[in-house]
Amino acid sequence: MNKRLITIGLAILAAAIFIKITFVLIKSIKVDAFHKAAITFIIDVSGSNKQKLPQEIRYVKSLCSLLDPEDSVKIIKSDSNSYLIYEGSAGDNSGIGNALKKYTPNGTDGDSTGDAMKKAVDYSLTMKKDGYNTAIVVLSDLEQNGDSSKQINWDTLPENIEHTLKYLPELSIMFVYAEPEKLDYAKTKLNPVLGEDKLIIANEVNIDKANSRFLKAIGR
């Protein structure tokens, strides 16, 4: 009888120890909170970027396919003027594809990427209020032509982004598909403000490595 009681007691003690260890391990596991993201794409449809446009369209679709359906996507087309051509869920493949197909061909000459950046920042500020982490993706050759007032002013952009970070500290910006010298210039200007983790650049040769860096930047 005593032997049986001892066995039961040891079994209860072992079970209690096991439960205690399990509880401690569960408490120590840190679960990363999911934060929905709002991504604003700026796609250059101007004449100078015409050759790379098909690749850029495919890239927008492929990157959206890696996002969560809860993520929000806006697409701004940019040539001599810039305007919104899509907004909705990142999971709306047909909607994204139809918008890109209808509104990106036959772009005019000119560059309004600067105007598009301002719109992208404004959209990001609004989405931040709705609980989204924000990012901007610029698909452009970064060739400046046409109305200079609509182009990116690289002398004032860093200061403007630095001011924006006070309200959007999580903001990430990615430039893809420009030539290396253009991307290097963008990095020189913005890296001191955004840092290595929040500024992603990629030319067409190393574009395959950009996705993982971008997803990491938005907390995925």
Phi, psi and chi 1 to 4 in degrees:
 res  aa     phi    psi   chi1   chi2   chi3   chi4
   1 MET       -  -46.2 -172.4   69.8  174.0      -
   2 ASN   -62.4  -38.4  -70.6  -21.4      -      -
   3 LYS   -63.8  -39.8 -173.6  175.7 -178.9 -179.6
   4 ARG   -66.7  -41.3 -175.2  178.9  178.5 -175.3
   5 LEU   -64.2  -39.1  -71.6  173.4      -      -
   6 ILE   -62.9  -43.1  -68.1  171.5      -      -
   7 THR   -62.5  -44.0  -57.7      -      -      -
   8 ILE   -64.8  -40.8  -66.5  172.3      -      -
   9 GLY   -62.4  -43.2      -      -      -      -
  10 LEU   -64.6  -38.3  -70.5  173.0      -      -
  11 ALA   -64.4  -42.0      -      -      -      -
  12 ILE   -64.9  -41.2  -67.5  172.1      -      -
  13 LEU   -63.8  -43.1  178.1   61.4      -      -
  14 ALA   -63.5  -41.9      -      -      -      -
  15 ALA   -63.6  -40.6      -      -      -      -
  16 ALA   -64.5  -41.3      -      -      -      -
  17 ILE   -64.0  -42.6  -67.2  171.6      -      -
  18 PHE   -62.1  -45.2  175.1   76.9      -      -
  19 ILE   -63.1  -41.4  -67.4  170.7      -      -
  20 LYS   -62.7  -46.3  177.4   66.0  175.0  178.0
  21 ILE   -62.8  -42.9  -67.8  172.9      -      -
  22 THR   -61.4  -42.7  -56.7      -      -      -
  23 PHE   -62.9  -43.4  178.1   74.0      -      -
  24 VAL   -63.6  -42.3  170.2      -      -      -
  25 LEU   -64.5  -42.7  -71.5  174.1      -      -
  26 ILE   -62.3  -41.4  -69.4  173.0      -      -
  27 LYS   -64.8  -30.6  -79.1 -170.8   67.3  176.9
  28 SER   -81.5  -14.5   67.1      -      -      -
  29 ILE   -77.7  123.6  -64.0  173.5      -      -
  30 LYS   -94.7  119.2  -65.3 -179.3  179.6  179.3
  31 VAL   -96.6  118.8  179.2      -      -      -
  32 ASP   -68.9  128.7  -67.9  -28.2      -      -
  33 ALA   -72.3  137.9      -      -      -      -
  34 PHE   -79.9  127.2  172.1   79.1      -      -
  35 HIS  -116.5  119.8  -67.9  -74.4      -      -
  36 LYS   -66.2  149.2   54.4 -172.4  179.2  178.5
  37 ALA  -117.5  148.3      -      -      -      -
  38 ALA  -116.5  113.3      -      -      -      -
  39 ILE  -108.3  125.1  -44.0  -59.7      -      -
  40 THR  -108.0  117.8  -57.5      -      -      -
  41 PHE   -93.5  136.5  -68.7   91.9      -      -
  42 ILE  -114.5  115.9  -61.7  170.9      -      -
  43 ILE  -115.2  124.0 -175.4  162.9      -      -
  44 ASP   -81.3  114.8 -178.9   -2.7      -      -
  45 VAL  -110.6   15.5  -57.5      -      -      -
  46 SER   -69.9  166.9   66.1      -      -      -
  47 GLY   -59.1  -37.6      -      -      -      -
  48 SER   -68.0  -21.0   66.6      -      -      -
  49 ASN  -104.4    7.2 -163.8   55.3      -      -
  50 LYS   -57.6  -38.8 -174.0  175.9 -179.0  179.5
  51 GLN   -65.4  -34.8 -173.1  175.5   -2.4      -
  52 LYS   -91.1   -8.7  -66.8 -179.0 -179.9  179.1
  53 LEU   -56.7  -44.5 -174.5   57.5      -      -
  54 PRO   -58.8  -39.9  -25.5   35.8      -      -
  55 GLN   -64.3  -40.8  -66.1  172.5  -83.8      -
  56 GLU   -66.8  -37.7  -67.2  172.3   -5.1      -
  57 ILE   -63.5  -44.1  -71.1  173.3      -      -
  58 ARG   -61.8  -37.3  -72.6 -165.9  -64.9  -88.2
  59 TYR   -67.3  -42.5 -177.4   71.3      -      -
  60 VAL   -57.1  -45.8  170.7      -      -      -
  61 LYS   -63.5  -43.1  -67.3  177.9 -179.8  177.8
  62 SER   -67.9  -38.8   68.1      -      -      -
  63 LEU   -68.8  -39.8 -175.2   53.9      -      -
  64 CYS   -61.7  -34.1  -73.3      -      -      -
  65 SER   -67.2  -19.6   70.5      -      -      -
  66 LEU   -89.0  -11.5  -62.3  176.5      -      -
  67 LEU   -84.1  168.4  -61.2  174.6      -      -
  68 ASP   -85.5  146.0 -168.2  -87.2      -      -
  69 PRO   -56.8  -24.3  -26.2   34.6      -      -
  70 GLU   -75.5  -15.0  -70.9 -171.8   47.3      -
  71 ASP   -72.3  149.3  -66.2  -27.7      -      -
  72 SER  -105.3  141.5  174.1      -      -      -
  73 VAL  -126.8  136.0  165.1      -      -      -
  74 LYS  -125.7  142.6  -61.6 -177.6 -169.1  -60.8
  75 ILE  -125.4  123.1  -58.0  174.8      -      -
  76 ILE  -108.7  125.5  -58.6  172.4      -      -
  77 LYS   -90.4  146.4   77.3   94.5 -164.8  174.6
  78 SER  -136.8  123.6  170.0      -      -      -
  79 ASP  -142.6 -113.8   48.2   17.4      -      -
  80 SER   -72.2  -21.9   57.5      -      -      -
  81 ASN  -135.2  166.2  -67.8  -65.7      -      -
  82 SER  -131.0  139.8   62.5      -      -      -
  83 TYR  -158.7  160.6   52.8   82.1      -      -
  84 LEU   -74.3  130.7 -168.7   67.7      -      -
  85 ILE  -116.0  -11.2   62.5  171.8      -      -
  86 TYR  -156.9  140.6  173.7   84.4      -      -
  87 GLU  -148.9  136.8   61.3  177.7  -16.4      -
  88 GLY   163.1 -161.0      -      -      -      -
  89 SER   -71.7  145.5  168.0      -      -      -
  90 ALA   -65.8  -19.3      -      -      -      -
  91 GLY   -86.9   -2.1      -      -      -      -
  92 ASP   -85.2   76.5 -177.0    8.3      -      -
  93 ASN   -60.6  -43.3  -61.6  -34.2      -      -
  94 SER   -68.6  -39.8   61.5      -      -      -
  95 GLY   -63.3  -43.9      -      -      -      -
  96 ILE   -63.6  -46.8  -67.8  169.1      -      -
  97 GLY   -62.1  -43.3      -      -      -      -
  98 ASN   -64.8  -40.6  -70.1  -22.0      -      -
  99 ALA   -64.6  -44.3      -      -      -      -
 100 LEU   -65.1  -39.1  -71.1  168.0      -      -
 101 LYS   -66.4  -40.4 -178.2  178.4  179.8 -179.8
 102 LYS   -78.9  -38.9 -178.5  173.7  178.0   61.4
 103 TYR  -107.5   -3.7  -64.0  112.1      -      -
 104 THR   -97.0  -22.5   57.1      -      -      -
 105 PRO   -69.1  160.1  -16.5   30.4      -      -
 106 ASN    58.2   45.3  -55.1  -42.9      -      -
 107 GLY   -69.1  150.1      -      -      -      -
 108 THR   -88.0  165.7   59.2      -      -      -
 109 ASP   -75.7  146.1  -71.7  -31.0      -      -
 110 GLY   129.4  164.8      -      -      -      -
 111 ASP  -133.9  119.5  172.8   26.8      -      -
 112 SER  -125.4   32.1   61.5      -      -      -
 113 THR   -63.6  -31.1  -48.9      -      -      -
 114 GLY   -63.7  -45.6      -      -      -      -
 115 ASP   -61.4  -41.3  -81.6   -2.9      -      -
 116 ALA   -63.1  -38.4      -      -      -      -
 117 MET   -62.6  -41.5  -77.6  -71.6  -72.0      -
 118 LYS   -61.2  -43.1  -66.8  173.9 -174.7  175.4
 119 LYS   -64.2  -42.0  -69.2 -179.9  180.0 -179.3
 120 ALA   -61.6  -40.6      -      -      -      -
 121 VAL   -65.6  -43.0  169.1      -      -      -
 122 ASP   -61.1  -44.4  -74.3  -17.2      -      -
 123 TYR   -61.7  -40.0  -65.4  149.2      -      -
 124 SER   -64.7  -40.0  -62.8      -      -      -
 125 LEU   -62.7  -39.5  -72.4  166.6      -      -
 126 THR   -66.5  -44.8  -59.1      -      -      -
 127 MET   -67.1  -31.4  -61.5  -54.5  -73.0      -
 128 LYS   -59.7  -39.7  174.6   66.4  174.2 -179.7
 129 LYS   -62.7  -25.7  -66.2  177.0 -176.9  177.1
 130 ASP   -91.9    9.4  -67.6  -27.6      -      -
 131 GLY    92.2   15.3      -      -      -      -
 132 TYR   -95.1  144.9  -71.3   84.2      -      -
 133 ASN   -78.8  149.0  -78.0  -13.4      -      -
 134 THR  -123.1  151.2   57.3      -      -      -
 135 ALA  -154.6  153.4      -      -      -      -
 136 ILE  -126.1  131.7  -61.3  170.1      -      -
 137 VAL  -119.2  121.0  178.9      -      -      -
 138 VAL  -108.4  116.1 -177.6      -      -      -
 139 LEU  -108.5   98.3  -56.2  102.5      -      -
 140 SER  -159.7  155.6  171.0      -      -      -
 141 ASP   -80.2   -7.6   58.7    6.1      -      -
 142 LEU    59.4   24.3  -63.1  179.7      -      -
 143 GLU   -81.4  128.6  -66.0  -70.6  -16.3      -
 144 GLN  -100.9  122.4  -64.6 -175.6  -50.9      -
 145 ASN  -154.3  159.3   50.9   75.2      -      -
 146 GLY    89.2 -145.4      -      -      -      -
 147 ASP   -68.6  112.1 -172.7  -13.5      -      -
 148 SER   -65.3  -25.1   60.9      -      -      -
 149 SER   -69.7  -16.9   67.2      -      -      -
 150 LYS   -97.9   -8.4  -63.0 -178.7  178.9 -179.1
 151 GLN   -84.0  165.9  -59.6  167.5   12.5      -
 152 ILE   -68.0  126.7  -67.0  177.1      -      -
 153 ASN   -94.5  101.1 -175.1  -30.5      -      -
 154 TRP   -70.8  -14.1  -70.1  104.9      -      -
 155 ASP   -79.7  -32.9  -68.2  -32.9      -      -
 156 THR  -101.3  -19.5   60.0      -      -      -
 157 LEU   -58.5  -46.2 -178.0   62.7      -      -
 158 PRO   -56.6  -42.9  -26.4   36.7      -      -
 159 GLU   -65.1  -40.4 -177.4  179.5   -9.1      -
 160 ASN   -65.2  -40.7  -68.7  -22.3      -      -
 161 ILE   -68.0  -39.0  -66.0  -61.9      -      -
 162 GLU   -60.4  -40.1 -173.2  172.2   21.4      -
 163 HIS   -66.6  -40.0  176.7   72.0      -      -
 164 THR   -62.8  -34.3  -60.0      -      -      -
 165 LEU   -64.4  -18.6  -69.0  175.8      -      -
 166 LYS   -64.6  -29.4  -64.5  176.6 -177.5  177.7
 167 TYR  -105.0  -23.7  -52.5   95.3      -      -
 168 LEU  -127.6   68.3  -60.7  172.4      -      -
 169 PRO   -63.5  -20.7   22.2  -33.5      -      -
 170 GLU   -90.6   -1.3   81.1  -67.2  -21.4      -
 171 LEU   -56.6  130.9  178.1   67.3      -      -
 172 SER  -117.3  146.2  -57.6      -      -      -
 173 ILE  -130.8  134.1  -59.3  179.8      -      -
 174 MET  -126.4  132.0  177.9  162.0   70.7      -
 175 PHE  -112.0  127.1  -67.1   89.5      -      -
 176 VAL  -136.2  151.7  -71.4      -      -      -
 177 TYR    79.3   -2.6  -78.4  104.1      -      -
 178 ALA   -76.3  166.6      -      -      -      -
 179 GLU   -70.4  153.3  -68.7  -59.2  -47.8      -
 180 PRO   -52.6  -39.3  -28.3   35.5      -      -
 181 GLU   -67.7  -33.8   60.9  -91.2   25.3      -
 182 LYS   -69.4  -42.4  -61.8  -71.0 -175.1 -179.8
 183 LEU   -66.1  -38.5  -67.4  170.8      -      -
 184 ASP   -63.8  -38.3 -177.3   69.9      -      -
 185 TYR   -64.7  -43.5 -173.0   69.0      -      -
 186 ALA   -60.6  -40.6      -      -      -      -
 187 LYS   -66.8  -40.8 -173.1  175.3  179.9   68.5
 188 THR   -59.6  -39.1  -59.7      -      -      -
 189 LYS   -77.0  -40.7  -72.2  -69.3 -173.5  176.6
 190 LEU  -103.7  -17.6  -68.3  177.0      -      -
 191 ASN   -61.4  -38.2 -153.4   57.8      -      -
 192 PRO   -63.0  -22.5  -24.0   35.1      -      -
 193 VAL   -92.2  -48.5  177.9      -      -      -
 194 LEU   -91.2  -29.6  -71.7  165.2      -      -
 195 GLY    83.1  170.9      -      -      -      -
 196 GLU   -64.9  -34.5  -69.8  -72.3  -20.5      -
 197 ASP   -77.6  -28.0  -66.7  -25.2      -      -
 198 LYS  -105.8   -3.8  -66.4  -63.6 -176.5  177.9
 199 LEU  -118.1  118.7  175.2   65.8      -      -
 200 ILE  -118.6  130.1  -58.4  101.5      -      -
 201 ILE  -127.1  146.0   64.5  167.6      -      -
 202 ALA  -157.5  127.8      -      -      -      -
 203 ASN   -87.2 -179.5   56.3   52.4      -      -
 204 GLU   -67.5  -17.3   57.5 -173.0  -40.1      -
 205 VAL   -78.4  -38.7  174.5      -      -      -
 206 ASN  -111.9   24.0   58.1   22.3      -      -
 207 ILE   -62.0  -27.3 -168.3   69.2      -      -
 208 ASP   -65.6  -21.6   57.3  -41.2      -      -
 209 LYS   -89.9   -8.6  -61.8  178.0 -179.1  178.7
 210 ALA   -74.0  -33.5      -      -      -      -
 211 ASN   -58.7  -48.9  -75.8  -11.6      -      -
 212 SER   -64.0  -38.7   58.6      -      -      -
 213 ARG   -66.4  -39.3  -70.0 -169.1   61.1 -155.4
 214 PHE   -67.4  -45.1  178.1   76.5      -      -
 215 LEU   -61.4  -38.1  -68.0  174.9      -      -
 216 LYS   -65.1  -38.2 -177.9  179.5  179.0 -178.5
 217 ALA   -65.3  -32.1      -      -      -      -
 218 ILE   -93.7    8.3   64.0  172.1      -      -
 219 GLY    88.9   27.9      -      -      -      -
 220 ARG  -107.9      -  -58.9  -66.3  166.4   79.9
